Amino acid sequence: MLYAKEISKATLEVNGKTFQLPVYMGTEGEMALDIRNLRAQTGLITYDPGFGNTGACASNITYIDGEKGILRYRGYDIADLTEHCNFLEVAYLLVHGFLPNKEEYAAFSSMMNQHSMLHEDMRHFYNLFPEHAHPMAMLSAMVVTLSTFYPELEHSANEAIDSMVTRLLSKLRTIAAFAYKKMKGHPIVYPRPDLSYCDNFLNMLFYTPVNGYKPDPVITKALNQLLILQADHEQNCSSTVVKAVGSSDANLYASISAGICALWGPKHGGANQAVIEMLEDIQNNQHGDVIGALERAKSKEDPFRLMGFGHRVYKTYDPRAEIAKKICHKVLDYLGVNDPLLDIAQRLEAGALSDQYFQERHLYPNVDFYTGISYRAIGIPTNMFTVLFALGRLPGWIAQWLEMRDASEHRIYRPRQLYVGPKLHSVKAD
Ligand code: CMC
């Protein structure tokens, strides 16, 4: 088992018989009960819909303390990383386990550059999507399509995995930018060798033959920071999907493509789009009435939820939301943007944090609450926000997939269930 050590045994009593279950402690003191032999020994399975109490693996990538609001990648605090690193360095950290030195960074950037183009035939796929196609659908489809252009990488030799990883990190950015250009009906823009990872992406988004595009260091820094905030979050829904697909030995492209679909949902990464749509609705249709929105969010009769609020793991302020809020103010101040949605968001936050319903349930803003307002100010359309999240989360997905593949305890993901359907009956008797 990866780094966890057994510290004691727990005793379980079932029908008068006792069983000993190993208890492990992780490096930060969290404890886990090993139930791997539970069914074989007792005939019981555990029941945990939504996996809220299920440790599916041991991992040395990301640490979260949801009670204290701590997030660390490979032992580095998220605030430290957003302040002192760029996204490519953090991607390297997540995938390789350590921050790159100068030479390693130069080699990594150069590989990013070499792999940044798409096979020309892939461009034609974009022509076949309808005008209104959501870019997350295009992203997922194009990622799995990569496996048809690079079939040799289905084998899992280490160099093949290395180039598959770099290829994906670099090409997802190009795939995302082409999807945007398709939606705009503008000519696509190819990646440039002289631009950094984020500048290249922004240039592919915003360059047009008539307007050009000049990278802006303040915006580039903000984008780097926002992508870092989203780069990993241990066993979240999409990472679990990536690993579940990969656990059948499906290739990395197929696994990531599935993860993109999982991220799309509004309870997960799709929340950044849903937050802006909610704020726009409050502004345009409810006269800016945040109290009414909070009342709706609290009502059990109304399916409406406060988007960008609440988290399975954080029971305090999401540390990413805190940083995202600062970035949001910085970007809007710098661009001289006065976005009324920021005012609504801040009033919603203040109202929720002083309301008993949200306090009792420990509901705070999550990473998605403020990121969209920054993206909007930069000029990125709402339906591209989750694409940006996917771009940020990609190194985390890859790191989690690689760790799962290499773990000695790796087995196909295959949970059990408690069957509560009809007992045996026959067609004839019915
Ligand atoms: N607005 C109103 N009530 C909420 C909210 C919310 N945003 N989130 C949770 N609750 C209530 C929920 O109704 C429940 O109340 P009760 O105990 O009375 O039944 C209680 O809080 C616990 O909620 P839960 O649904 O059991 O919590 P969960 O851990 O299953 O779900 C969540 C977590 C993030 C899906 C949920 O908080 C939510 O739907 N939030 C809004 C969507 C969102 O912002 N998602 C982004 C998450 S962070 C980034 C990411 O993962 O991609």
Residues whose N, C-alpha, C, O or C-beta is under 5 A from the ligand:
A	BS01	CMC	P266 K267 H268 G269 A271 A297 R305 L306 M307 G308 F309 G310 H311 R312 R361 N366 V367 D368
